[in-house]
Amino acid sequence: MHIGFDLDKILINHPPLIPSWLINQLYGESVNGHLSYRIPGKLEQIIRKLSHNSLLRQPIRYNLNLLRQKKGLKNQQLFLISSRYSFLKKETDKIIKSNNLRSIFTKMIFNYNNQQPHKFKDAMISREHIDRFVDDDLPLLQFLASRHPKTIFFWLNPKRNDKLKTNLYAITHLASVFEKL
């Protein structure tokens, strides 16, 4: 079984004191009713680099410890699939190193070619034959769930814990991914 995980808000927290609604507003947008994500301009890239500093992006220890426990299970491979853009490579590399993420994952894949995040993850889920995928971005997961009916998707969020559609579940704790296997 191949299980994929996003990085931000799944394994690494957003910076403190910055509301989630603001972060979501900066990233996503809808173009003619279709899912789309903005590639930031130079000024916003500088701001995002500062906000992605490893000192401000603390690990979600419970989730990392859970994955460390699960990584050795038979017939299971863990994948980190992050749509972070290339301008954040240096900051991402620091987070990977400081949290020893290479020891957890079979493979880590990043969007350093700056594709649209939902299209990048769509391609990676197909390429890596992902059976389960966890993310915090519901519109992205809805897009992916419609394109990959055999994959089970999990929306990690603090408030909901229910089935949203045939292959999409809202979960409040990462452990639920392994309970549903």
C-alpha positions in Angstrom: 0.0 0.0 0.0 1.3 3.4 -1.0 0.2 6.3 1.4 0.9 9.9 0.5 1.0 12.9 2.7 1.2 16.6 2.1 3.7 18.6 4.2 2.1 21.8 5.5 -0.6 21.5 8.2 -0.1 17.7 8.0 3.4 17.3 9.4 4.5 21.0 9.8 2.4 23.7 11.3 1.7 27.1 9.7 3.3 30.0 11.4 1.7 31.1 14.7 -0.5 34.2 14.7 -1.3 33.9 11.0 -5.0 32.8 10.5 -5.6 29.9 8.2 -8.2 31.8 6.2 -5.6 34.4 5.3 -3.1 31.7 4.2 -5.9 30.0 2.1 -6.8 33.3 0.5 -3.1 33.8 -0.5 -2.8 30.4 -2.2 -6.0 29.4 -3.9 -8.3 31.0 -6.4 -11.1 30.0 -8.8 -10.7 30.9 -12.5 -13.9 30.5 -14.5 -15.2 28.0 -11.9 -12.0 25.8 -12.1 -9.6 25.2 -9.3 -6.4 27.3 -9.7 -3.6 28.5 -7.5 -1.7 31.7 -7.8 2.1 31.6 -8.4 3.2 34.5 -6.2 5.0 37.6 -7.5 8.5 38.6 -6.2 7.3 40.6 -3.2 5.0 37.8 -2.0 7.7 35.3 -2.6 9.9 37.2 -0.1 7.1 37.3 2.4 6.4 33.6 2.0 10.1 32.7 2.3 10.1 34.6 5.7 6.9 32.8 6.8 8.3 29.4 5.7 11.4 29.8 7.9 11.9 26.5 9.8 11.8 28.4 13.1 8.2 29.5 12.3 7.2 26.1 10.9 7.2 23.8 13.9 6.7 20.1 13.5 3.4 18.5 14.4 5.1 16.0 16.7 2.2 13.6 17.2 1.8 13.2 13.4 5.6 12.7 12.8 5.8 10.2 15.6 2.9 8.3 14.3 4.5 8.0 10.9 7.8 6.9 12.4 5.8 4.1 14.1 4.0 3.1 10.9 6.9 3.4 8.4 8.1 -0.2 8.9 4.7 -1.9 8.5 4.8 -4.7 5.9 3.5 -3.9 2.4 3.3 -0.2 3.2 5.3 2.7 1.8 5.0 6.3 2.9 5.4 9.2 0.4 5.7 12.9 1.0 4.1 14.8 -1.9 4.3 18.6 -1.4 3.2 21.2 -4.0 5.6 23.8 -2.5 7.0 25.9 -5.3 10.7 26.1 -6.2 11.4 29.5 -4.6 10.8 27.7 -1.2 13.4 24.9 -1.9 16.0 26.2 0.6 13.4 26.6 3.4 11.9 23.2 2.6 15.4 21.5 2.7 16.0 23.0 6.2 12.6 21.6 7.4 13.4 18.2 6.0 16.8 18.1 7.6 15.8 19.5 11.0 12.9 17.0 11.3 14.8 14.0 9.8 12.0 13.5 7.3 14.1 11.4 5.0 14.1 8.6 7.6 10.3 8.4 7.4 9.5 8.4 3.7 10.1 6.0 0.9 10.1 8.9 -1.4 9.7 12.7 -1.2 8.4 14.6 -4.2 8.2 18.4 -4.5 6.7 20.7 -7.0 9.9 22.4 -8.0 8.8 22.8 -11.6 6.0 25.2 -10.3 3.0 23.3 -11.7 -0.5 24.1 -10.5 -0.6 22.2 -7.2 -3.7 20.1 -8.0 -2.3 19.1 -11.4 1.1 18.2 -9.8 -0.5 16.0 -7.1 -2.8 14.5 -9.7 0.2 13.4 -11.7 2.2 12.1 -8.7 -0.8 10.1 -7.4 -0.9 8.4 -10.8 2.8 7.9 -11.2 3.4 6.6 -7.7 0.2 4.5 -7.5 -0.9 6.1 -4.3 -3.7 4.2 -2.5 -4.4 6.7 0.2 -3.6 10.5 0.3 -3.8 13.0 3.2 -4.0 16.8 2.7 -5.5 19.9 4.3 -6.8 21.5 1.1 -10.4 20.4 0.6 -10.9 21.9 -2.9 -7.7 20.1 -4.0 -8.9 16.8 -2.5 -12.3 17.1 -4.2 -10.5 17.5 -7.5 -8.3 14.6 -6.9 -11.1 12.3 -5.6 -13.0 12.8 -8.8 -10.0 11.9 -10.9 -8.9 8.9 -8.8 -11.9 6.9 -7.8 -9.8 3.9 -6.5 -7.7 6.1 -4.2 -9.0 7.0 -0.7 -8.5 10.7 0.2 -8.4 12.2 3.7 -9.0 15.8 4.6 -7.2 16.5 7.9 -9.0 19.3 9.7 -9.8 20.1 13.3 -13.6 20.1 13.1 -15.1 17.3 10.9 -14.9 13.5 11.1 -17.2 12.0 8.5 -17.5 10.6 5.0 -17.7 13.4 2.4 -18.1 11.2 -0.7 -17.3 7.7 -1.8 -13.5 8.1 -1.6 -13.1 11.2 0.5 -13.2 11.4 4.3 -12.9 14.3 6.7 -10.7 13.3 9.7 -9.6 15.1 12.8 -6.5 12.9 13.6 -3.9 11.4 11.3 -4.3 8.0 13.1 -7.7 7.7 11.3 -5.9 7.1 8.0 -4.4 3.9 9.4 -7.7 2.8 11.2 -9.5 2.9 7.8 -7.0 0.7 6.0 
